[in-house]
Amino acid sequence: MDYTIFAVAVFVVALLVFGGVVLIRPRRPGAGKEEAPPVEEGGTTTAAPEAAEDEGERSGAATAEPEVLPEQAAEAPAAPSIETPPPSAGRLVRLRARLARSQSTLGKGLLNILSSDTLDDDAWEEIEDTLITADVGVTSASQIVEGLRTKVKVLGTRSPDEVRAMLREELLGQIGADMDRTVHTGPHQGRPGVVMVVGVNGTGKTTTTGKLARVLVGDGKKVVLGAADTFRAAAADQLETWGSRVGAPVVRKDEGADPASVAFDAVARGVEEGADSVIVDTAGRLHTKTGLMDELGKVKRVVEKKSQVDDVLLVLDATTGQNGLRQARVFAEVVDVSGIVLTKLDGTAKGGIIIQVQRELGVPVKLVGLGEGPDDLAPFDPEEFVDALLEE
């Protein structure tokens, strides 16, 4: 009995030893092995190290970077395209059709009266009223009427061609065909031509600055713009948009910065980069506020510490009539205006403002705006202007 119990115990111990050897024997690499679960590291899911090692063994190489297909690659942002504006030469000729509404009052109206069978005192008074309505001014209107009456008496006949020739001569005489209308934007003595653009907000001053830059770039000039209208939040952004379209850099500062310092820095950059022209857009000061107007004078004085200001262009809305003339007088006292830019000359019967503003200020109209398009600013040509008014 004791031997039987002893034999059973030996058998059990032997069975346990044999089974333990089998269970703890090392398994072959990769045999029956399950894929290790991913491990979360810092919120990013990665493969477990053991799985990566086994994958490397199977591929015969270290973990490789995944291939990026061309369509998967992020496209680089395209550089803004630079426009090439048309040159200034011939612009007014191309824009003559824009004077159609002014023509209906100044041109056709006068021609119809002058061509009538009878030119009595009432007819001459109607001619004078037509001129005054078109903002020619009382003095200029009286002179034109007197000149026409004299010519009619001398000639004795009034064919359509003769009437047109008489009126053309009188209008050109009042506009001043011999005035120097050059916008001084060319470099001199190693420095760029400097132009200040002034005017009341709403006349199109900043837009005119941008359009003038396009005119100059179209003529092959290198231009720098100065955003010295620091009191109007959108002015610098608006000017930068204009400049970026033609590749003209814009010098600007934060809103409320000293306008004189912006203007000075713009001229300094123009000198440094060898620009042909620097155009400074100033704040659209209300002409009734003396302090603000004095600050505009300061801008000009500060700029002149770096370079001469070659032109001061006053932007006027052609539709404002007498109010525009009052603005012109005050600006002229502060900054010595050397030229006028008349905007919105298309679609208005106020074309005669050209004659009146030149008489009041003694300075020429140099540029005219004839539309809302980017290239609708043109150098003013008196003969082309008058011919557009009088053409059939």
C-alpha positions as CSV (number, residue, x, y, z in Angstrom):
1,M,0.0,0.0,0.0
2,D,2.8,2.4,0.9
3,Y,4.6,1.5,-2.3
4,T,1.6,2.3,-4.3
5,I,1.1,5.8,-2.7
6,F,4.8,6.5,-3.2
7,A,4.7,5.5,-6.9
8,V,1.7,7.7,-7.5
9,A,3.4,10.7,-5.9
10,V,6.5,10.2,-8.0
11,F,4.4,10.0,-11.1
12,V,2.6,13.3,-10.3
13,V,5.9,15.1,-9.5
14,A,7.4,13.8,-12.8
15,L,4.3,15.0,-14.7
16,L,4.4,18.4,-13.2
17,V,8.1,18.8,-14.0
18,F,7.7,17.7,-17.6
19,G,4.7,19.9,-18.1
20,G,6.5,22.9,-16.6
21,V,9.4,22.5,-19.0
22,V,7.1,22.4,-22.0
23,L,5.2,25.5,-20.9
24,I,8.2,27.7,-20.1
25,R,10.1,26.9,-23.3
26,P,10.8,30.1,-25.4
27,R,8.5,30.5,-28.4
28,R,9.9,31.0,-31.9
29,P,10.1,34.7,-33.0
30,G,6.9,35.8,-34.7
31,A,5.3,32.4,-34.2
32,G,1.7,32.9,-33.3
33,K,2.3,36.4,-32.2
34,E,-0.6,38.9,-32.3
35,E,-0.2,42.4,-33.6
36,A,0.5,44.7,-30.7
37,P,-2.1,47.4,-30.0
38,P,-1.2,51.0,-30.7
39,V,0.1,53.1,-27.9
40,E,-1.2,56.6,-27.2
41,E,1.6,59.1,-26.8
42,G,0.7,62.8,-26.2
43,G,-2.6,62.4,-28.0
44,T,-1.0,60.9,-31.1
45,T,-1.5,57.2,-32.0
46,T,1.8,55.4,-32.7
47,A,2.7,51.7,-33.2
48,A,4.1,49.7,-30.3
49,P,7.9,49.2,-30.3
50,E,7.6,45.4,-30.7
51,A,5.3,45.8,-33.7
52,A,7.7,48.2,-35.3
53,E,10.6,45.9,-34.8
54,D,8.8,42.9,-36.3
55,E,7.7,45.1,-39.2
56,G,11.3,46.1,-39.8
57,E,12.4,42.5,-39.8
58,R,9.8,41.6,-42.3
59,S,10.6,44.5,-44.6
60,G,14.4,44.1,-44.2
61,A,14.8,47.8,-43.5
62,A,14.2,50.4,-40.8
63,T,10.9,52.2,-40.6
64,A,10.6,54.3,-43.8
65,E,8.9,57.7,-44.4
66,P,5.7,57.3,-46.3
67,E,5.8,58.4,-49.9
68,V,4.0,61.8,-50.5
69,L,2.2,61.9,-53.8
70,P,2.3,65.2,-55.8
71,E,-1.4,65.8,-55.4
72,Q,-1.0,65.5,-51.6
73,A,1.7,68.1,-51.3
74,A,0.4,71.5,-50.2
75,E,0.5,74.0,-53.0
76,A,2.6,77.2,-52.3
77,P,0.5,80.4,-52.4
78,A,0.8,82.1,-55.8
79,A,2.5,85.5,-55.9
80,P,0.1,88.3,-56.7
81,S,0.2,89.2,-60.4
82,I,1.5,92.6,-61.3
83,E,-0.5,94.6,-63.8
84,T,0.9,96.7,-66.6
85,P,-1.2,99.8,-66.9
86,P,-1.5,101.6,-70.2
87,P,0.7,104.7,-70.7
88,S,-0.6,108.2,-70.1
89,A,-0.2,109.2,-73.8
90,G,-3.6,109.3,-75.5
91,R,-5.7,108.6,-72.5
92,L,-7.9,111.6,-72.8
93,V,-8.5,110.7,-76.5
94,R,-9.6,107.2,-75.4
95,L,-11.9,108.6,-72.8
96,R,-13.6,111.3,-74.8
97,A,-16.9,109.5,-74.8
98,R,-17.1,110.0,-71.0
99,L,-17.7,113.7,-71.6
100,A,-21.1,113.0,-73.3
101,R,-23.2,114.6,-70.5
102,S,-21.0,117.6,-70.1
103,Q,-21.2,118.0,-73.9
104,S,-25.0,118.1,-73.9
105,T,-25.0,121.2,-71.7
106,L,-21.9,123.1,-72.7
107,G,-21.4,122.0,-76.3
108,K,-24.7,121.1,-77.9
109,G,-26.7,123.7,-75.9
110,L,-24.4,126.6,-77.0
111,L,-24.2,125.4,-80.5
112,N,-28.0,125.2,-80.9
113,I,-28.5,128.7,-79.6
114,L,-25.7,130.2,-81.8
115,S,-27.0,128.4,-84.9
116,S,-30.5,129.8,-84.5
117,D,-31.9,132.3,-87.1
118,T,-32.1,135.2,-84.6
119,L,-29.6,136.2,-82.0
120,D,-31.3,138.9,-80.0
121,D,-30.6,140.0,-76.4
122,D,-32.6,137.1,-75.0
123,A,-30.5,134.6,-77.0
124,W,-27.3,136.1,-75.7
125,E,-28.7,136.0,-72.2
126,E,-29.6,132.4,-72.6
127,I,-26.0,131.6,-73.7
128,E,-24.6,133.4,-70.7
129,D,-27.0,131.5,-68.4
130,T,-26.0,128.2,-69.9
131,L,-22.3,129.0,-69.3
132,I,-23.0,130.0,-65.7
133,T,-25.0,126.8,-65.1
134,A,-22.0,124.8,-66.2
135,D,-19.9,126.5,-63.5
136,V,-17.9,128.6,-66.0
137,G,-18.3,131.5,-63.6
138,V,-19.9,134.9,-64.1
139,T,-16.8,136.8,-65.2
140,S,-15.7,134.1,-67.7
141,A,-19.2,133.7,-69.0
142,S,-19.5,137.4,-69.7
143,Q,-16.2,137.4,-71.5
144,I,-17.1,134.5,-73.7
145,V,-20.4,136.1,-74.6
146,E,-18.8,139.4,-75.5
147,G,-16.2,137.6,-77.6
148,L,-18.9,135.6,-79.5
149,R,-21.1,138.7,-80.1
150,T,-18.1,140.5,-81.6
151,K,-17.2,137.6,-83.9
152,V,-20.8,137.2,-85.1
153,K,-21.0,140.8,-86.0
154,V,-17.7,140.7,-87.9
155,L,-18.4,137.5,-89.8
156,G,-22.0,138.2,-90.6
157,T,-22.8,134.6,-91.3
158,R,-23.3,131.7,-88.9
159,S,-22.9,128.3,-90.6
160,P,-22.5,125.3,-88.2
161,D,-18.8,125.1,-89.0
162,E,-18.3,128.8,-88.3
163,V,-20.2,128.7,-85.1
164,R,-18.3,125.7,-83.9
165,A,-14.9,127.3,-84.7
166,M,-15.9,130.6,-82.9
167,L,-17.0,128.7,-79.8
168,R,-13.9,126.5,-79.8
169,E,-11.7,129.5,-80.0
170,E,-13.4,131.3,-77.1
171,L,-13.4,128.2,-74.8
172,L,-9.7,127.5,-75.5
173,G,-8.9,131.1,-74.7
174,Q,-10.7,130.8,-71.3
175,I,-9.2,127.4,-70.5
176,G,-5.7,128.6,-71.3
177,A,-4.3,126.2,-73.9
178,D,-0.8,127.6,-73.3
179,M,-0.6,126.8,-69.5
180,D,2.0,124.3,-68.3
181,R,0.2,121.2,-67.3
182,T,3.2,119.0,-66.6
183,V,3.0,116.8,-63.5
184,H,6.5,117.0,-62.2
185,T,7.2,113.4,-61.3
186,G,10.7,112.9,-62.7
187,P,13.8,112.4,-60.7
188,H,16.3,115.3,-60.3
189,Q,19.7,115.6,-58.7
190,G,19.7,112.0,-57.5
191,R,16.3,112.4,-55.8
192,P,12.8,111.3,-56.9
193,G,10.1,113.7,-57.9
194,V,7.8,114.2,-54.9
195,V,4.1,114.8,-55.3
196,M,1.7,115.6,-52.5
197,V,-1.9,114.9,-53.0
198,V,-4.3,117.0,-50.9
199,G,-8.0,117.5,-50.7
200,V,-11.2,117.0,-48.7
201,N,-12.4,113.4,-48.0
202,G,-15.0,112.3,-50.5
203,T,-13.4,114.0,-53.5
204,G,-11.5,110.8,-54.5
205,K,-8.1,111.8,-53.1
206,T,-6.8,108.4,-52.1
207,T,-8.2,106.8,-55.3
208,T,-6.6,109.6,-57.3
209,T,-3.2,108.8,-55.6
210,G,-3.5,105.1,-56.6
211,K,-4.6,106.0,-60.2
212,L,-1.7,108.4,-60.5
213,A,0.7,105.6,-59.5
214,R,-0.8,103.5,-62.3
215,V,-0.2,106.3,-64.8
216,L,3.4,106.6,-63.8
217,V,4.0,102.9,-63.8
218,G,2.4,102.7,-67.2
219,D,5.0,105.3,-68.3
220,G,7.8,103.1,-67.0
221,K,8.5,104.9,-63.7
222,K,9.4,103.3,-60.4
223,V,7.0,104.6,-57.8
224,V,6.9,104.7,-54.0
225,L,3.6,105.6,-52.2
226,G,3.3,107.2,-48.8
227,A,0.1,106.6,-46.8
228,A,0.2,109.8,-44.7
229,D,-3.6,109.8,-44.2
230,T,-3.3,108.2,-40.8
231,F,-6.6,109.5,-39.5
232,R,-8.8,107.4,-41.7
233,A,-8.4,103.7,-40.9
234,A,-9.2,102.4,-44.4
235,A,-7.0,104.9,-46.3
236,A,-3.7,103.0,-45.9
237,D,-5.3,99.7,-46.7
238,Q,-6.9,101.2,-49.8
239,L,-3.6,102.7,-51.0
240,E,-1.8,99.4,-50.4
241,T,-4.3,97.7,-52.6
242,W,-3.6,100.1,-55.4
243,G,0.2,99.8,-54.9
244,S,0.2,96.0,-54.8
245,R,-1.6,95.8,-58.2
246,V,1.3,97.6,-60.0
247,G,4.2,96.6,-57.7
248,A,4.6,100.0,-56.0
249,P,5.7,99.7,-52.4
250,V,3.6,101.6,-49.7
251,V,5.2,103.2,-46.6
252,R,2.6,103.2,-43.8
253,K,2.4,103.3,-40.0
254,D,-0.3,102.6,-37.4
255,E,-3.5,104.6,-37.4
256,G,-3.1,107.9,-35.6
257,A,0.7,108.1,-36.3
258,D,2.3,111.4,-37.2
259,P,1.5,112.1,-40.9
260,A,4.6,114.1,-41.4
261,S,6.8,111.2,-40.2
262,V,5.1,108.9,-42.7
263,A,5.6,111.3,-45.5
264,F,9.3,111.8,-44.6
265,D,9.9,108.0,-44.4
266,A,8.3,107.6,-47.8
267,V,10.6,110.1,-49.4
268,A,13.6,108.6,-47.6
269,R,12.7,105.2,-49.0
270,G,12.3,106.6,-52.5
271,V,15.8,108.2,-52.2
272,E,17.3,104.9,-50.9
273,E,15.7,102.7,-53.5
274,G,16.4,105.1,-56.4
275,A,12.7,105.6,-57.2
276,D,11.6,108.0,-59.9
277,S,8.6,109.3,-58.1
278,V,7.2,109.4,-54.6
279,I,3.5,110.2,-54.2
280,V,2.2,111.1,-50.7
281,D,-1.5,110.8,-49.9
282,T,-2.3,113.2,-47.1
283,A,-5.3,113.3,-44.7
284,G,-8.5,114.6,-46.1
285,R,-8.7,117.6,-43.9
286,L,-11.9,119.7,-43.6
287,H,-11.0,123.1,-44.9
288,T,-12.9,124.7,-42.0
289,K,-10.6,123.4,-39.3
290,T,-7.6,125.7,-39.1
291,G,-5.5,123.4,-36.8
292,L,-5.8,120.5,-39.2
293,M,-4.9,122.7,-42.2
294,D,-1.8,123.9,-40.3
295,E,-0.7,120.3,-39.8
296,L,-1.0,119.7,-43.5
297,G,1.5,122.6,-44.0
298,K,3.7,120.8,-41.5
299,V,3.8,117.7,-43.6
300,K,5.1,119.7,-46.5
301,R,7.8,121.4,-44.4
302,V,9.0,118.1,-42.9
303,V,9.2,116.5,-46.4
304,E,11.3,119.3,-47.7
305,K,13.9,118.5,-45.1
306,K,14.6,115.4,-47.2
307,S,13.7,116.5,-50.7
308,Q,12.0,119.3,-52.6
309,V,8.2,118.9,-53.1
310,D,7.8,119.2,-56.9
311,D,4.0,119.3,-57.2
312,V,1.1,119.8,-54.8
313,L,-2.1,118.4,-56.5
314,L,-5.4,119.5,-55.1
315,V,-8.2,117.0,-55.8
316,L,-11.6,118.6,-56.4
317,D,-15.0,117.0,-57.1
318,A,-16.2,118.6,-60.4
319,T,-19.8,118.3,-59.2
320,T,-19.3,120.5,-56.1
321,G,-19.2,123.8,-57.9
322,Q,-18.7,126.9,-55.6
323,N,-18.1,124.7,-52.5
324,G,-15.1,123.2,-54.4
325,L,-13.8,126.6,-55.1
326,R,-13.9,127.6,-51.4
327,Q,-11.9,124.5,-50.6
328,A,-9.4,125.3,-53.3
329,R,-8.8,128.8,-51.9
330,V,-8.0,127.6,-48.4
331,F,-5.8,124.7,-49.5
332,A,-3.9,127.1,-51.8
333,E,-3.1,129.4,-48.9
334,V,-1.6,126.5,-46.8
335,V,0.4,124.4,-49.2
336,D,0.9,126.4,-52.4
337,V,-1.1,124.3,-54.7
338,S,0.6,123.9,-58.1
339,G,-2.0,121.9,-60.0
340,I,-5.7,120.7,-59.9
341,V,-7.1,117.2,-60.3
342,L,-10.8,117.3,-61.2
343,T,-12.6,114.0,-60.5
344,K,-16.1,113.0,-61.6
345,L,-15.9,115.1,-64.7
346,D,-17.7,112.5,-66.6
347,G,-21.5,112.4,-66.3
348,T,-21.8,116.0,-65.0
349,A,-22.8,119.3,-66.5
350,K,-20.2,121.1,-64.4
351,G,-17.3,120.9,-66.9
352,G,-17.0,124.7,-66.8
353,I,-15.5,124.4,-63.4
354,I,-12.2,123.9,-65.2
355,I,-12.3,127.5,-66.4
356,Q,-13.4,129.0,-63.1
357,V,-11.0,127.2,-60.8
358,Q,-8.1,128.1,-63.0
359,R,-9.1,131.7,-62.9
360,E,-9.6,131.7,-59.1
361,L,-6.3,130.0,-58.3
362,G,-4.1,130.9,-61.2
363,V,-2.9,127.2,-61.4
364,P,-3.7,124.8,-64.2
365,V,-5.9,121.7,-64.2
366,K,-3.4,118.9,-64.8
367,L,-5.4,115.7,-64.5
368,V,-9.0,114.8,-64.9
369,G,-11.0,111.8,-63.7
370,L,-13.4,110.4,-66.2
371,G,-14.8,107.3,-64.6
372,E,-14.6,104.7,-61.9
373,G,-12.1,102.4,-63.6
374,P,-8.5,102.1,-62.5
375,D,-7.2,103.7,-65.7
376,D,-9.7,106.5,-66.0
377,L,-7.4,109.2,-64.8
378,A,-5.9,111.2,-67.7
379,P,-3.6,114.2,-68.3
380,F,-5.7,117.2,-69.2
381,D,-5.5,118.3,-72.7
382,P,-7.5,121.5,-73.4
383,E,-7.9,121.0,-77.1
384,E,-9.0,117.4,-76.7
385,F,-11.4,118.5,-74.0
386,V,-13.0,121.3,-76.0
387,D,-13.2,119.1,-79.2
388,A,-15.0,116.4,-77.1
389,L,-17.6,119.0,-76.0
390,L,-18.2,120.3,-79.5
391,E,-18.1,117.2,-81.6
392,E,-21.2,116.2,-83.4
